[in-house]
């Protein structure tokens, strides 16, 4: 009963924000979206009989590293991870179930990705944890078969380990519920209570307007500063994100992604992580995201002091570029 | 650092109670002991190469049902559950890794079980969640390679989902840590905070004496009443548990188990669950514990009202026995 009321609060929040269709959908709690990722893989692949080949789990590059590390660690007779999604585009053998992780907006590059695998054997797990107005324009409510959200990316309380899945199909919901039940016997009630309180606080700020306006302003400014830094660089570039109409803000809004997806453009800078490391900047290696090592991810989700320091070091690095020195 | 202090509190508690050797051991948090069960299976089986046969996971009957349901659901190339442990006693093929769940005291029958599988290929996961003075005599500190505990069975806060593993081997600890990390990205900090406070409260009551004396008294009385009820029955019997010297209470203490393992003795009462159900008594079927269906488990962990009602209905059932009517 308490869980039912909480689920209705979550539905109300999605309705106010306009980022997901949740009425008439099943909601399942998880220990962060992390637990729900493998619960979904498990549920989508457990249906088929053991004589079929295992379901193949895939994601377009660049993808969130945990999809690979988690799926590989928990590999079963029913599913396995493969790195090369392009082999399966328009090329399904008709027998193998395909499970695609779609992060939208994407971690690391903030793009509003859509599933690339189509056909009756292809299923998508939409990781929607960044689909909130502080990180992205919300052009329309998402209505995917499986959508994942988390308190971590909504209010920042990653340590509470609380996420939820929005699921269309009842049988799939039941299988995911069994997974969570046998994995951890449900979700910590302490974490649930914390998340319930947090969502109530989000509502109190002018029905979410306060936190999302605050979050968007902070993240937009960081993105602008970062772009200004790289605008004079030929050595480094970051992804382009277009301004877009947002149904929550009722206007075209400027980009404000959680991460910068940085590319080292020089032929010799194959190890972009090393290039930044030498300048005392910690990034995450592109290879973790299935990409070339001339890419890295920089997190813009940090304290202001920490961000200012990052920007200062990046500015220094850019100003040292030969072409700029000689300008 | 905070986690380190918390771990030292846990070590201090085990030392005061005298139920486990934890100094010089690794401690890993989990979302209840539930998560740590499969983490241990995973870690114990992930070491061997894929050309070997999968590790076989076993438990002596009667065993806690989750060992089977969880291991079957998460079955991988590396491990599988088998029901018949006796096939493997003194009969190891020398190639197959054996992983034995040992619950001590046992759920459902409260016995201080020891591993029955021996030899270099046999590993045991000791589920010690009931090894506290309210449920059992503590003859000596346990010093098993892997021991699991939980706040659920220590203070009753099952909903917090907080457990811990005490592990001797560093490499095994690291593999279990990776499992928890990729499964749920660690344990909810809200649950950790709750558990930390609970353990501090346990200490406040005369270094644990208060809660364990209270718990033992309540559970002992329930066990005595139940035994009195069945002492006049030929239709039903419950397990025998001997009084034993307890290092915590410094005296021989009377039994006070968490569950009664009830047997329907009459030839025709093959469905013991059904016999009790007809008398409005809810039990758990013996078949779930790998046992004959003439066994059931009755939980003594319930509110006093609920226990009194259970006892009243059991008394009625026993008094209806033909032999008693005719006495």
Contacts between the chains, C-beta under 8 A, distances in Angstrom:
chain1	res1	chain2	res2	distance
A	31	B	31	5.7
A	31	B	161	7.9
A	31	B	183	7.9
A	31	B	184	3.9
A	31	B	185	8.0
A	31	B	188	6.7
A	32	B	184	6.0
A	32	B	185	5.6
A	34	B	182	7.8
A	34	B	183	7.2
A	34	B	184	5.5
A	34	B	185	4.8
A	35	B	183	6.4
A	35	B	184	4.9
A	38	B	183	7.2
A	42	B	73	7.8
A	66	B	182	6.9
A	69	B	182	5.7
A	70	B	182	4.6
A	70	B	183	7.5
A	73	B	42	7.8
A	73	B	178	7.1
A	73	B	179	7.0
A	73	B	182	5.1
A	74	B	74	7.3
A	74	B	76	7.2
A	74	B	182	7.6
A	74	B	183	7.8
A	75	B	76	6.2
A	75	B	77	7.0
A	76	B	74	7.2
A	76	B	75	6.2
A	76	B	76	4.8
A	76	B	77	7.4
A	77	B	75	7.0
A	77	B	76	7.4
A	77	B	77	6.8
A	158	B	185	7.8
A	159	B	186	8.0
A	159	B	188	7.3
A	159	B	189	3.8
A	159	B	190	7.8
A	160	B	188	5.7
A	160	B	189	6.4
A	160	B	190	5.3
A	161	B	31	7.9
A	161	B	184	5.8
A	161	B	185	6.5
A	161	B	186	7.0
A	161	B	187	7.1
A	161	B	188	4.2
A	161	B	189	7.7
A	162	B	188	7.4
A	178	B	73	7.1
A	179	B	73	7.0
A	182	B	34	7.8
A	182	B	66	6.9
A	182	B	69	5.7
A	182	B	70	4.6
A	182	B	73	5.1
A	182	B	74	7.6
A	183	B	31	8.0
A	183	B	34	7.2
A	183	B	35	6.4
A	183	B	38	7.2
A	183	B	70	7.6
A	183	B	74	7.8
A	183	B	183	7.0
A	184	B	31	3.9
A	184	B	32	6.0
A	184	B	34	5.6
A	184	B	35	4.9
A	184	B	161	5.8
A	184	B	184	6.8
A	185	B	32	5.6
A	185	B	34	4.8
A	185	B	158	7.8
A	185	B	161	6.5
A	186	B	161	7.1
A	187	B	161	7.1
A	188	B	31	6.7
A	188	B	159	7.2
A	188	B	160	5.7
A	188	B	161	4.2
A	188	B	162	7.3
A	188	B	188	4.5
A	188	B	190	6.5
A	188	B	191	4.1
A	189	B	159	3.8
A	189	B	160	6.4
A	189	B	161	7.7
A	190	B	159	7.7
A	190	B	160	5.3
A	190	B	188	6.5
A	190	B	190	3.9
A	190	B	191	4.8
A	190	B	193	7.4
A	190	B	194	4.7
A	191	B	188	4.1
A	191	B	190	4.9
A	191	B	191	6.2
A	193	B	190	7.4
A	194	B	190	4.8
